[in-house]
Amino acid sequence: MSNYRRLPLSALRAFEAAARHLSFTKAANELSVTQAAVSRHILTLEDHLDTQLFNRGNQKVSLSPAGEELFEAATLSLAHIAAAFDSVKRGQKARRLTVGMPMSFATLFMSHRIGDFVANNPEVDLHLVSLERSPAPATDGFDVSVVMGYLARPGFTATELFGEEVFPVCSKSYQTHSPRILTPEDLVNEVLLDMDDQHWSAYPWSPFNWAHWLGQFGVSSDFKRAITFTSYPTMIQSVIKGYGIGLGFRHLVSDYLNEGTLIRPLSESYLTGRKHHLVIPDTAIERDDVQIFRNWLITQVADLNPVPPASAAENIKAAPVALSEISAGYPDLTSA
C-alpha cells in the first residue's frame, strides 16, 4: 500500500492552516472548527511523526525545524492539489454541447424554445450553430445535428424527428383583404411569396415551391404575381406583415399558427415524405448532456406529425420522396 494512503489528511490541513497563521485560533476560524479540534489534529500528527511540530509559548506558537519542513511540503502539495482542482473544473466548464442545425430551424423553431431548455437545464453549457445548409455529421464535428434526411452510416445514431408538411399561410390582415380564397385555384390570383432556387441549392433536397405545391392539387403554376426570397425566415416575416401568402412548413410555422400570428386560408396540405433526423456520433451518445438535449428535443417536436381529422383527410395529399431527392452534393448524408 502506498504511504500516502496512511496519511492523516484532515490533520495535515489543520496543520497547514495553523502553521500559516501561527495561531490555532485563526486556523480554527478558517476551518470552521473549534480550537480544541485543531489542537487534537496537531497532536495526532506529532504522535504519528513522533516529533514536535510547534514550539508552544505562553502567548504564541512557532514552528519547530520539523514543523517548518512539513509546512513547506504541505504548502506545495496543497497548492498542487488546488491547481489540479481548478484545471479539472475549467476543463469540465469548457466542454460544451455543440448542436448544429439549419438556419431556418434555428430561427423559427429553436429560438422560441431554447429559453425553456436553458431554464430547466442550467448545468448544460449549450452552443447552437445555425447553418445555411443541412449539417453534415461526419465532417462538421457537432455533438448533435438536426439533419434534413439521413441514410444510416456506421458510427452514428439517427432518430427520426418529424416529416415535412407544407400548406399555405398568411396573416389575418391579408385574409381580410382577400376573403375569397376558398380553393387552391383561388391562390393563382393572390400575391404568392416563394423561395428561389438559390435558397434550395444549399440544401440536400430538390426545391419545393408554389409551382410544386399547386401542382399537387391540379392547379397550373401560371399565377398572377410572385415575390421570391433567398431566406425563408425573411419570407415568413413578410407573410406576417401581410405582403402575401407563403408556403408554411409545419415545423417552421407551428408557433406562429398556435399564437394566431399566421393563419391557414385553406385546409389543403401536402406531405412531401421527407424526414428530419437527430443525428449523434456514437462517441457522444452516452454523454449526459447529449441525452438531456435529445430527450428534450423529442418532446418539443412531438406535435409536428399531427393525425388529421377524418373530415379533413381529403384535403391532405401525401407522396413518398425518392432517395434521389437527396443531393449528391451531400455525400455525408448519402454514404452508407
C-alpha positions as a Markdown table, in Angstrom:
| # | Residue | x | y | z |
|---|---|---|---|---|
| 1 | Met | 0.0 | 0.0 | 0.0 |
| 2 | Ser | 1.3 | 3.5 | -0.9 |
| 3 | Asn | 2.4 | 5.6 | 2.0 |
| 4 | Tyr | 0.0 | 8.5 | 1.1 |
| 5 | Arg | -3.0 | 6.3 | 1.9 |
| 6 | Arg | -2.0 | 6.2 | 5.5 |
| 7 | Leu | -1.6 | 10.0 | 5.8 |
| 8 | Pro | -3.9 | 11.8 | 8.2 |
| 9 | Leu | -5.1 | 14.3 | 5.6 |
| 10 | Ser | -7.5 | 16.2 | 7.8 |
| 11 | Ala | -4.8 | 16.7 | 10.3 |
| 12 | Leu | -2.4 | 17.9 | 7.6 |
| 13 | Arg | -5.0 | 20.5 | 6.5 |
| 14 | Ala | -5.4 | 21.8 | 10.1 |
| 15 | Phe | -1.6 | 21.8 | 10.5 |
| 16 | Glu | -1.1 | 23.9 | 7.3 |
| 17 | Ala | -3.6 | 26.5 | 8.4 |
| 18 | Ala | -2.2 | 26.7 | 11.9 |
| 19 | Ala | 1.4 | 27.0 | 10.6 |
| 20 | Arg | 0.4 | 29.6 | 8.1 |
| 21 | His | -1.3 | 31.7 | 10.7 |
| 22 | Leu | 1.0 | 30.7 | 13.6 |
| 23 | Ser | -2.3 | 30.6 | 15.5 |
| 24 | Phe | -4.5 | 27.7 | 16.5 |
| 25 | Thr | -7.4 | 30.1 | 17.0 |
| 26 | Lys | -7.1 | 31.6 | 13.5 |
| 27 | Ala | -6.8 | 28.2 | 12.0 |
| 28 | Ala | -10.0 | 27.1 | 13.8 |
| 29 | Asn | -11.9 | 30.1 | 12.4 |
| 30 | Glu | -10.7 | 29.5 | 8.9 |
| 31 | Leu | -11.7 | 25.8 | 9.0 |
| 32 | Ser | -14.9 | 26.5 | 10.9 |
| 33 | Val | -14.0 | 24.1 | 13.8 |
| 34 | Thr | -13.1 | 24.6 | 17.4 |
| 35 | Gln | -9.6 | 25.4 | 18.6 |
| 36 | Ala | -9.6 | 22.2 | 20.5 |
| 37 | Ala | -10.2 | 20.3 | 17.3 |
| 38 | Val | -7.2 | 22.0 | 15.7 |
| 39 | Ser | -5.1 | 21.1 | 18.7 |
| 40 | Arg | -6.2 | 17.4 | 18.5 |
| 41 | His | -5.2 | 17.3 | 14.8 |
| 42 | Ile | -1.8 | 18.7 | 15.6 |
| 43 | Leu | -1.2 | 16.2 | 18.4 |
| 44 | Thr | -2.3 | 13.4 | 16.0 |
| 45 | Leu | 0.4 | 14.5 | 13.6 |
| 46 | Glu | 3.0 | 14.8 | 16.2 |
| 47 | Asp | 2.2 | 11.4 | 17.6 |
| 48 | His | 2.3 | 10.0 | 14.0 |
| 49 | Leu | 5.7 | 11.6 | 13.4 |
| 50 | Asp | 7.0 | 11.1 | 16.9 |
| 51 | Thr | 8.3 | 14.7 | 16.9 |
| 52 | Gln | 7.2 | 18.2 | 18.0 |
| 53 | Leu | 5.9 | 20.4 | 15.1 |
| 54 | Phe | 5.3 | 23.6 | 17.1 |
| 55 | Asn | 7.1 | 25.4 | 19.9 |
| 56 | Arg | 4.4 | 26.4 | 22.2 |
| 57 | Gly | 4.8 | 29.6 | 24.3 |
| 58 | Asn | 2.5 | 31.4 | 26.6 |
| 59 | Gln | 1.2 | 33.9 | 24.1 |
| 60 | Lys | 2.1 | 32.4 | 20.7 |
| 61 | Val | 3.4 | 29.4 | 18.8 |
| 62 | Ser | 6.2 | 29.0 | 16.4 |
| 63 | Leu | 7.3 | 26.2 | 14.1 |
| 64 | Ser | 10.0 | 23.8 | 15.1 |
| 65 | Pro | 12.5 | 22.7 | 12.4 |
| 66 | Ala | 10.5 | 19.6 | 11.7 |
| 67 | Gly | 7.4 | 21.8 | 11.6 |
| 68 | Glu | 9.0 | 24.1 | 9.0 |
| 69 | Glu | 9.9 | 21.1 | 6.8 |
| 70 | Leu | 6.5 | 19.7 | 6.9 |
| 71 | Phe | 4.8 | 23.1 | 6.4 |
| 72 | Glu | 6.8 | 23.6 | 3.2 |
| 73 | Ala | 5.9 | 20.2 | 1.9 |
| 74 | Ala | 2.2 | 20.6 | 2.9 |
| 75 | Thr | 2.0 | 24.0 | 1.2 |
| 76 | Leu | 3.4 | 22.8 | -2.0 |
| 77 | Ser | 1.3 | 19.7 | -2.0 |
| 78 | Leu | -2.0 | 21.5 | -1.3 |
| 79 | Ala | -1.1 | 24.1 | -3.9 |
| 80 | His | -0.7 | 21.3 | -6.5 |
| 81 | Ile | -4.0 | 19.8 | -5.5 |
| 82 | Ala | -5.7 | 23.2 | -5.7 |
| 83 | Ala | -4.3 | 23.8 | -9.1 |
| 84 | Ala | -5.5 | 20.3 | -10.2 |
| 85 | Phe | -9.0 | 21.1 | -9.0 |
| 86 | Asp | -9.0 | 24.4 | -11.0 |
| 87 | Ser | -7.8 | 22.6 | -14.1 |
| 88 | Val | -10.4 | 19.9 | -13.9 |
| 89 | Lys | -13.1 | 22.5 | -13.2 |
| 90 | Arg | -12.0 | 24.6 | -16.2 |
| 91 | Gly | -11.9 | 21.5 | -18.4 |
| 92 | Gln | -15.5 | 20.5 | -17.4 |
| 93 | Lys | -16.7 | 24.0 | -17.9 |
| 94 | Ala | -15.1 | 24.2 | -21.3 |
| 95 | Arg | -16.9 | 21.1 | -22.6 |
| 96 | Arg | -19.9 | 22.5 | -24.4 |
| 97 | Leu | -22.7 | 20.7 | -26.0 |
| 98 | Thr | -22.5 | 21.8 | -29.6 |
| 99 | Val | -25.7 | 21.4 | -31.7 |
| 100 | Gly | -25.8 | 22.1 | -35.4 |
| 101 | Met | -29.0 | 22.8 | -37.4 |
| 102 | Pro | -30.3 | 24.6 | -40.5 |
| 103 | Met | -30.7 | 28.3 | -40.1 |
| 104 | Ser | -34.5 | 28.3 | -40.7 |
| 105 | Phe | -35.0 | 25.6 | -38.0 |
| 106 | Ala | -32.8 | 27.6 | -35.6 |
| 107 | Thr | -34.6 | 30.9 | -36.2 |
| 108 | Leu | -38.2 | 29.8 | -36.5 |
| 109 | Phe | -38.4 | 26.8 | -34.2 |
| 110 | Met | -35.5 | 26.5 | -31.8 |
| 111 | Ser | -35.3 | 30.2 | -30.9 |
| 112 | His | -38.9 | 30.0 | -29.5 |
| 113 | Arg | -38.0 | 27.1 | -27.2 |
| 114 | Ile | -34.4 | 27.4 | -26.2 |
| 115 | Gly | -35.2 | 29.6 | -23.2 |
| 116 | Asp | -37.2 | 26.6 | -21.7 |
| 117 | Phe | -34.2 | 24.3 | -22.2 |
| 118 | Val | -31.7 | 26.8 | -20.6 |
| 119 | Ala | -34.0 | 27.5 | -17.6 |
| 120 | Asn | -34.5 | 23.8 | -16.9 |
| 121 | Asn | -31.0 | 22.6 | -17.6 |
| 122 | Pro | -28.6 | 25.2 | -16.2 |
| 123 | Glu | -25.9 | 22.6 | -15.9 |
| 124 | Val | -25.7 | 22.1 | -19.7 |
| 125 | Asp | -23.3 | 24.6 | -21.5 |
| 126 | Leu | -25.1 | 24.8 | -24.8 |
| 127 | His | -23.6 | 26.1 | -28.1 |
| 128 | Leu | -26.1 | 26.4 | -31.0 |
| 129 | Val | -24.7 | 26.6 | -34.5 |
| 130 | Ser | -27.0 | 27.6 | -37.3 |
| 131 | Leu | -26.0 | 26.8 | -40.9 |
| 132 | Glu | -27.2 | 27.9 | -44.4 |
| 133 | Arg | -27.4 | 24.2 | -45.2 |
| 134 | Ser | -28.1 | 20.9 | -43.5 |
| 135 | Pro | -25.4 | 19.7 | -41.2 |
| 136 | Ala | -23.0 | 17.0 | -42.4 |
| 137 | Pro | -22.5 | 14.9 | -39.2 |
| 138 | Ala | -19.3 | 13.2 | -40.3 |
| 139 | Thr | -17.4 | 16.3 | -41.1 |
| 140 | Asp | -18.9 | 19.1 | -39.0 |
| 141 | Gly | -18.0 | 17.5 | -35.7 |
| 142 | Phe | -21.2 | 18.5 | -33.8 |
| 143 | Asp | -22.2 | 16.6 | -30.7 |
| 144 | Val | -25.8 | 16.7 | -32.0 |
| 145 | Ser | -27.1 | 17.6 | -35.5 |
| 146 | Val | -30.6 | 18.2 | -36.8 |
| 147 | Val | -30.4 | 16.9 | -40.3 |
| 148 | Met | -32.6 | 17.1 | -43.4 |
| 149 | Gly | -32.8 | 13.5 | -44.5 |
| 150 | Tyr | -30.3 | 10.8 | -43.4 |
| 151 | Leu | -29.1 | 7.5 | -44.5 |
| 152 | Ala | -27.6 | 5.2 | -41.8 |
| 153 | Arg | -23.9 | 5.0 | -41.6 |
| 154 | Pro | -21.5 | 3.3 | -39.1 |
| 155 | Gly | -20.6 | 5.4 | -36.1 |
| 156 | Phe | -23.8 | 7.5 | -35.9 |
| 157 | Thr | -27.2 | 7.0 | -34.4 |
| 158 | Ala | -30.1 | 8.7 | -36.1 |
| 159 | Thr | -33.6 | 9.3 | -34.6 |
| 160 | Glu | -36.5 | 10.5 | -36.8 |
| 161 | Leu | -37.9 | 13.7 | -35.6 |
| 162 | Phe | -40.7 | 14.7 | -37.9 |
| 163 | Gly | -41.9 | 14.6 | -41.5 |
| 164 | Glu | -42.3 | 17.6 | -43.8 |
| 165 | Glu | -45.8 | 19.0 | -44.2 |
| 166 | Val | -46.5 | 22.1 | -46.4 |
| 167 | Phe | -49.6 | 24.3 | -46.6 |
| 168 | Pro | -50.4 | 28.0 | -47.4 |
| 169 | Val | -50.2 | 30.5 | -44.6 |
| 170 | Cys | -51.0 | 34.2 | -44.4 |
| 171 | Ser | -51.7 | 37.0 | -41.9 |
| 172 | Lys | -55.2 | 37.8 | -40.7 |
| 173 | Ser | -54.8 | 41.2 | -42.3 |
| 174 | Tyr | -54.1 | 39.7 | -45.7 |
| 175 | Gln | -57.1 | 37.4 | -45.5 |
| 176 | Thr | -59.3 | 40.4 | -44.7 |
| 177 | His | -58.4 | 42.0 | -48.0 |
| 178 | Ser | -58.7 | 38.7 | -49.9 |
| 179 | Pro | -61.7 | 36.9 | -48.4 |
| 180 | Arg | -62.5 | 34.8 | -51.5 |
| 181 | Ile | -59.7 | 32.2 | -51.1 |
| 182 | Leu | -61.8 | 29.0 | -51.0 |
| 183 | Thr | -59.9 | 26.5 | -53.1 |
| 184 | Pro | -56.3 | 26.1 | -54.3 |
| 185 | Glu | -57.4 | 27.5 | -57.7 |
| 186 | Asp | -58.1 | 30.8 | -56.0 |
| 187 | Leu | -54.4 | 31.2 | -55.0 |
| 188 | Val | -53.3 | 32.0 | -58.5 |
| 189 | Asn | -54.9 | 35.4 | -58.2 |
| 190 | Glu | -53.0 | 36.3 | -55.0 |
| 191 | Val | -49.6 | 37.6 | -54.2 |
| 192 | Leu | -47.5 | 34.4 | -53.6 |
| 193 | Leu | -44.2 | 34.7 | -51.6 |
| 194 | Asp | -41.8 | 32.0 | -52.7 |
| 195 | Met | -38.3 | 30.7 | -52.2 |
| 196 | Asp | -35.9 | 30.9 | -55.2 |
| 197 | Asp | -33.6 | 28.1 | -56.5 |
| 198 | Gln | -30.6 | 29.8 | -54.8 |
| 199 | His | -32.1 | 29.0 | -51.5 |
| 200 | Trp | -32.7 | 25.4 | -52.3 |
| 201 | Ser | -29.2 | 24.9 | -53.8 |
| 202 | Ala | -27.7 | 25.0 | -50.3 |
| 203 | Tyr | -29.9 | 22.1 | -49.1 |
| 204 | Pro | -29.9 | 18.4 | -49.9 |
| 205 | Trp | -33.4 | 18.3 | -51.2 |
| 206 | Ser | -34.9 | 19.3 | -54.5 |
| 207 | Pro | -36.9 | 22.6 | -54.5 |
| 208 | Phe | -40.4 | 22.6 | -53.2 |
| 209 | Asn | -42.1 | 25.9 | -54.2 |
| 210 | Trp | -45.5 | 27.2 | -55.2 |
| 211 | Ala | -45.4 | 25.5 | -58.6 |
| 212 | His | -44.8 | 22.1 | -56.9 |
| 213 | Trp | -47.5 | 22.6 | -54.3 |
| 214 | Leu | -50.2 | 23.9 | -56.6 |
| 215 | Gly | -49.4 | 21.0 | -59.0 |
| 216 | Gln | -50.2 | 18.5 | -56.3 |
| 217 | Phe | -53.8 | 19.8 | -56.4 |
| 218 | Gly | -54.1 | 20.0 | -60.1 |
| 219 | Val | -53.6 | 23.8 | -60.4 |
| 220 | Ser | -51.5 | 25.5 | -63.0 |
| 221 | Ser | -48.5 | 27.4 | -61.8 |
| 222 | Asp | -49.5 | 30.3 | -64.0 |
| 223 | Phe | -50.1 | 32.6 | -61.0 |
| 224 | Lys | -50.6 | 36.3 | -61.1 |
| 225 | Arg | -47.7 | 37.6 | -59.0 |
| 226 | Ala | -44.9 | 36.2 | -57.0 |
| 227 | Ile | -42.2 | 37.7 | -54.8 |
| 228 | Thr | -39.1 | 35.4 | -54.4 |
| 229 | Phe | -36.7 | 35.3 | -51.4 |
| 230 | Thr | -33.4 | 33.6 | -50.6 |
| 231 | Ser | -34.1 | 33.5 | -46.9 |
| 232 | Tyr | -37.1 | 31.5 | -45.5 |
| 233 | Pro | -37.2 | 33.5 | -42.2 |
| 234 | Thr | -37.3 | 36.7 | -44.2 |
| 235 | Met | -40.1 | 35.4 | -46.4 |
| 236 | Ile | -42.1 | 34.4 | -43.3 |
| 237 | Gln | -41.7 | 37.8 | -41.8 |
| 238 | Ser | -43.0 | 39.3 | -45.0 |
| 239 | Val | -46.0 | 36.9 | -44.8 |
| 240 | Ile | -46.6 | 38.1 | -41.1 |
| 241 | Lys | -46.6 | 41.7 | -42.3 |
| 242 | Gly | -49.4 | 40.9 | -44.8 |
| 243 | Tyr | -47.4 | 41.2 | -48.0 |
| 244 | Gly | -48.7 | 37.9 | -49.5 |
| 245 | Ile | -49.3 | 34.2 | -49.0 |
| 246 | Gly | -46.3 | 31.9 | -48.3 |
| 247 | Leu | -45.8 | 28.2 | -48.1 |
| 248 | Gly | -45.6 | 27.2 | -44.5 |
| 249 | Phe | -43.6 | 24.2 | -43.5 |
| 250 | Arg | -45.3 | 22.9 | -40.3 |
| 251 | His | -42.1 | 22.6 | -38.2 |
| 252 | Leu | -41.2 | 26.2 | -39.1 |
| 253 | Val | -44.6 | 28.0 | -38.7 |
| 254 | Ser | -46.3 | 25.9 | -36.0 |
| 255 | Asp | -45.6 | 28.5 | -33.3 |
| 256 | Tyr | -47.0 | 31.4 | -35.4 |
| 257 | Leu | -50.1 | 29.3 | -36.1 |
| 258 | Asn | -50.6 | 28.5 | -32.4 |
| 259 | Glu | -50.3 | 32.1 | -31.3 |
| 260 | Gly | -52.5 | 33.4 | -34.2 |
| 261 | Thr | -49.8 | 35.4 | -35.9 |
| 262 | Leu | -50.4 | 33.3 | -39.0 |
| 263 | Ile | -53.5 | 31.5 | -40.2 |
| 264 | Arg | -54.2 | 28.9 | -42.9 |
| 265 | Pro | -56.5 | 30.3 | -45.5 |
| 266 | Leu | -57.1 | 26.8 | -46.8 |
| 267 | Ser | -57.2 | 23.3 | -45.2 |
| 268 | Glu | -55.3 | 21.7 | -48.1 |
| 269 | Ser | -51.9 | 20.3 | -47.1 |
| 270 | Tyr | -49.2 | 18.3 | -48.7 |
| 271 | Leu | -47.0 | 15.7 | -47.0 |
| 272 | Thr | -43.7 | 15.5 | -49.0 |
| 273 | Gly | -42.5 | 12.3 | -47.4 |
| 274 | Arg | -39.2 | 13.9 | -46.5 |
| 275 | Lys | -37.9 | 13.4 | -42.9 |
| 276 | His | -35.8 | 15.4 | -40.5 |
| 277 | His | -33.5 | 13.4 | -38.1 |
| 278 | Leu | -31.5 | 13.9 | -35.0 |
| 279 | Val | -28.0 | 12.5 | -35.6 |
| 280 | Ile | -25.5 | 11.8 | -32.8 |
| 281 | Pro | -22.0 | 10.3 | -33.1 |
| 282 | Asp | -21.7 | 7.1 | -31.2 |
| 283 | Thr | -18.8 | 8.6 | -29.4 |
| 284 | Ala | -21.1 | 11.2 | -27.8 |
| 285 | Ile | -24.3 | 9.2 | -27.4 |
| 286 | Glu | -23.7 | 8.3 | -23.8 |
| 287 | Arg | -22.9 | 11.8 | -22.6 |
| 288 | Asp | -25.4 | 13.1 | -20.1 |
| 289 | Asp | -25.8 | 16.5 | -21.8 |
| 290 | Val | -26.4 | 14.9 | -25.1 |
| 291 | Gln | -29.1 | 12.6 | -23.7 |
| 292 | Ile | -30.7 | 15.6 | -21.9 |
| 293 | Phe | -30.9 | 17.6 | -25.1 |
| 294 | Arg | -32.0 | 14.6 | -27.2 |
| 295 | Asn | -34.9 | 13.8 | -24.9 |
| 296 | Trp | -35.9 | 17.5 | -24.6 |
| 297 | Leu | -36.0 | 18.0 | -28.4 |
| 298 | Ile | -38.0 | 14.8 | -29.0 |
| 299 | Thr | -40.7 | 16.2 | -26.6 |
| 300 | Gln | -40.6 | 19.6 | -28.4 |
| 301 | Val | -41.3 | 18.1 | -31.8 |
| 302 | Ala | -43.9 | 15.6 | -30.7 |
| 303 | Asp | -46.8 | 17.5 | -32.2 |
| 304 | Leu | -45.2 | 18.1 | -35.6 |
| 305 | Asn | -46.7 | 15.0 | -37.1 |
| 306 | Pro | -50.4 | 15.5 | -36.4 |
| 307 | Val | -53.0 | 13.0 | -37.4 |
| 308 | Pro | -55.6 | 14.9 | -39.5 |
| 309 | Pro | -59.3 | 14.6 | -38.5 |
| 310 | Ala | -61.2 | 12.3 | -40.8 |
| 311 | Ser | -63.3 | 15.2 | -42.1 |
| 312 | Ala | -60.3 | 17.0 | -43.5 |
| 313 | Ala | -58.4 | 13.9 | -44.8 |
| 314 | Glu | -59.4 | 14.5 | -48.4 |
| 315 | Asn | -57.6 | 17.9 | -48.2 |
| 316 | Ile | -54.3 | 16.3 | -47.4 |
| 317 | Lys | -52.1 | 14.7 | -50.0 |
| 318 | Ala | -49.0 | 12.7 | -49.5 |
| 319 | Ala | -46.2 | 11.3 | -51.7 |
| 320 | Pro | -43.1 | 9.4 | -50.8 |
| 321 | Val | -39.8 | 11.1 | -51.8 |
| 322 | Ala | -37.3 | 9.0 | -53.7 |
| 323 | Leu | -33.8 | 8.7 | -52.4 |
| 324 | Ser | -32.6 | 10.6 | -55.5 |
| 325 | Glu | -34.2 | 13.7 | -53.9 |
| 326 | Ile | -31.2 | 13.9 | -51.7 |
| 327 | Ser | -28.5 | 15.8 | -53.5 |
| 328 | Ala | -25.2 | 14.2 | -54.4 |
| 329 | Gly | -23.6 | 17.3 | -53.1 |
| 330 | Tyr | -24.1 | 15.8 | -49.6 |
| 331 | Pro | -22.0 | 12.6 | -49.7 |
| 332 | Asp | -22.0 | 12.6 | -45.9 |
| 333 | Leu | -25.8 | 12.1 | -46.0 |
| 334 | Thr | -25.9 | 9.5 | -48.7 |
| 335 | Ser | -22.9 | 7.3 | -47.9 |
| 336 | Ala | -23.8 | 4.2 | -46.0 |
